[in-house]
Amino acid sequence: MLSPSSDIATVGLRAAPTRLSARLVPGVHPDALRAFEQARETFVSGHRIDMGGLATELGVDRTSVFRWVGNRDALLSEVLWSLAVPTLVQAERAASEPGPDGTAPAGGAYLAALLSHFATDLIEADYFRTFLSREPARALRLLTTSASPIQQRYVATVEQLVREHLGERPFDGAIDRHALAYLLVRVSESFTYADLIAGEPPSTDAARSAFRHLLRA
């Protein structure tokens, strides 16, 4: 079995740090971390993160919450990424499992399996689908554009995986490493958020087929 990458949980944050992500390092800003953890718990429970409600739960005023964590989009972005990271790690471990023939996938097949597991986990996460249906415009803006650091982090993570499993010049230089990573992320987004983008149901099978085709698996 392949060992999980030591970078998959950290490369995204290194590529696109924010004021809030720096404050969330344990010991740096306890109040910001406390507010973030409460917001994350609210999000996972399927409820809307409301800055006024968060302030009430923390026993402080709204001004303090905004001073600690920034605006709602900044907080939501970090909450979303904090949930994406363990999902990526879980997908990496699942992709490393040996198949029926007793061997683990490698190269493009491994990357296709990892990205397919990641897309499947997002599509099947109830709290995530609840957020997408409740705030579709905000979700697409934060998840698929430069309005937040999430897409940058996802691309950086996938580019690291491409480097590890396909080398510095994927497919003998047929495509640039960064360009391939960006393309794979856009494919992931297209099928994971198909209901919001095209009015079609999200499809793990379609995502898997697309990844395998692009990665020659």
C-alpha positions in Angstrom: 0.0 0.0 0.0 1.2 3.5 -0.8 1.8 5.8 2.2 -0.3 8.9 2.4 1.5 12.0 1.2 2.9 14.1 4.0 2.0 17.2 2.1 -1.7 16.6 1.2 -2.9 18.2 4.4 -0.6 21.2 4.4 0.3 22.1 0.8 -2.9 24.0 0.2 -2.5 26.3 3.2 1.1 27.0 2.2 0.1 27.9 -1.3 -2.7 30.3 -0.3 -2.5 31.4 3.4 -4.9 34.0 4.7 -5.0 36.3 7.7 -7.4 34.0 9.4 -5.5 30.8 8.6 -2.5 32.3 10.2 -4.5 33.0 13.3 -5.9 29.5 13.5 -2.5 28.0 14.2 -2.8 26.6 17.8 -1.5 29.1 20.3 -1.5 32.1 18.0 -5.0 33.5 18.6 -7.1 31.4 21.0 -10.2 33.6 20.5 -10.1 33.2 16.7 -9.6 29.5 17.1 -12.5 29.2 19.5 -14.8 31.1 17.1 -13.7 29.0 14.2 -14.3 25.7 16.0 -17.8 26.8 17.0 -18.6 27.9 13.5 -17.3 24.6 12.1 -19.5 22.6 14.6 -22.5 24.7 13.5 -21.7 24.0 9.8 -21.3 20.3 10.2 -24.5 20.1 12.1 -26.3 21.4 9.0 -27.0 24.9 10.3 -26.2 28.2 8.7 -23.2 30.1 10.1 -24.6 33.4 11.3 -22.1 36.0 12.7 -24.7 37.3 15.2 -25.6 33.9 16.4 -22.0 32.9 16.6 -21.3 36.0 18.8 -24.2 35.0 21.1 -22.9 31.4 21.4 -19.5 32.7 22.3 -20.8 35.3 24.8 -19.3 38.3 23.0 -20.5 41.0 20.7 -20.5 40.9 16.9 -17.6 43.4 16.7 -15.3 41.0 18.6 -16.2 38.1 16.2 -15.5 40.2 13.1 -12.2 41.4 14.7 -11.2 37.8 15.4 -12.1 36.0 12.2 -12.9 38.6 9.6 -16.1 38.6 7.6 -18.5 35.7 7.0 -16.9 34.7 3.7 -13.5 34.5 5.2 -14.8 32.3 8.0 -16.8 30.1 5.7 -13.8 29.6 3.4 -11.6 28.3 6.3 -14.4 26.1 7.6 -14.9 24.6 4.1 -11.2 24.0 3.6 -10.8 22.5 7.1 -13.4 19.9 6.1 -11.9 19.3 2.6 -8.5 18.4 4.1 -9.5 15.3 6.1 -11.7 14.3 3.1 -8.6 14.5 0.8 -6.6 12.5 3.3 -9.4 9.9 3.5 -9.6 9.8 -0.3 -5.8 9.3 -0.5 -5.9 6.4 1.9 -8.9 4.8 0.0 -7.0 5.1 -3.3 -4.0 3.4 -1.8 -5.9 0.2 -1.0 -5.0 -2.9 -3.1 -7.5 -3.9 -5.7 -9.0 -7.4 -6.4 -5.6 -8.4 -7.9 -3.8 -7.5 -4.7 -2.0 -4.5 -6.1 -2.6 -0.8 -5.4 -3.1 1.6 -8.3 -0.2 3.7 -9.4 0.4 6.8 -11.6 -2.7 8.1 -13.4 -4.9 5.3 -12.1 -4.0 6.3 -8.5 -4.8 9.9 -9.1 -8.0 9.1 -10.8 -9.0 6.9 -7.8 -8.1 9.5 -5.3 -10.0 12.3 -7.0 -13.0 10.0 -7.6 -13.1 9.2 -3.9 -12.9 12.9 -3.0 -15.7 13.8 -5.3 -17.9 11.0 -4.0 -17.3 11.9 -0.4 -18.3 15.6 -1.1 -21.4 14.5 -3.1 -22.5 12.2 -0.3 -21.8 14.6 2.6 -25.2 15.7 3.9 -24.0 18.9 5.6 -22.1 19.9 2.4 -25.2 19.4 0.2 -27.3 21.3 2.7 -24.9 24.3 2.4 -24.9 24.1 -1.4 -28.7 24.0 -1.6 -29.2 26.8 1.0 -26.6 29.2 -0.4 -25.9 28.1 -4.0 -24.5 31.5 -5.3 -22.2 31.9 -2.3 -21.1 28.3 -2.4 -20.0 28.5 -6.1 -18.3 31.8 -5.5 -16.3 30.5 -2.5 -15.6 27.1 -3.9 -14.9 27.6 -7.6 -13.5 31.1 -8.1 -10.7 33.3 -6.8 -13.1 35.0 -4.4 -11.7 32.8 -1.7 -8.5 30.7 -1.4 -10.2 27.3 -1.6 -9.7 26.7 -5.4 -6.1 27.9 -5.2 -5.5 25.4 -2.3 -7.2 22.6 -4.2 -5.2 23.2 -7.3 -1.9 23.4 -5.4 -2.8 20.1 -3.6 -3.6 18.4 -6.9 -0.4 19.8 -8.5 1.6 18.3 -5.7 -0.1 14.9 -6.3 0.6 15.2 -10.0 4.3 15.9 -9.3 4.5 12.9 -6.9 2.7 10.4 -9.1 3.2 11.6 -12.7 6.5 13.4 -12.4 7.6 16.9 -13.3 6.6 16.5 -16.9 3.3 14.6 -17.0 2.8 12.3 -20.0 6.3 13.2 -21.4 5.6 16.9 -21.3 2.3 16.7 -23.2 0.7 19.0 -20.7 2.1 21.4 -18.1 1.9 20.1 -14.5 -0.1 23.1 -13.2 -2.4 23.1 -16.3 -3.2 19.5 -15.7 -3.9 20.1 -12.0 -6.2 23.0 -12.8 -8.0 20.9 -15.4 -8.6 18.1 -13.0 -9.9 20.5 -10.4 -12.3 22.0 -12.9 -13.5 18.6 -13.8 -14.0 17.8 -10.1 -16.0 21.0 -9.6 -18.1 20.4 -12.7 -19.4 17.0 -11.5 -19.5 17.7 -7.8 -21.6 20.9 -8.3 -23.4 19.8 -11.5 -26.8 20.6 -9.9 -25.7 24.2 -9.4 -23.8 24.7 -12.6 -25.9 22.9 -15.1 -29.0 21.8 -13.4 -27.9 18.1 -13.6 -27.5 15.7 -10.7 -24.0 15.3 -9.4 -22.4 12.1 -10.7 -19.6 10.1 -9.2 -19.6 7.7 -12.1 -19.2 10.6 -14.6 -16.4 12.2 -12.6 -14.6 8.8 -12.3 -14.8 8.3 -16.1 -13.6 11.8 -16.8 -10.6 11.5 -14.4 -9.6 8.1 -15.9 -9.8 9.5 -19.4 -7.8 12.6 -18.6 -5.2 10.6 -16.7 -5.0 7.8 -19.2 -5.9 5.3 -16.6 
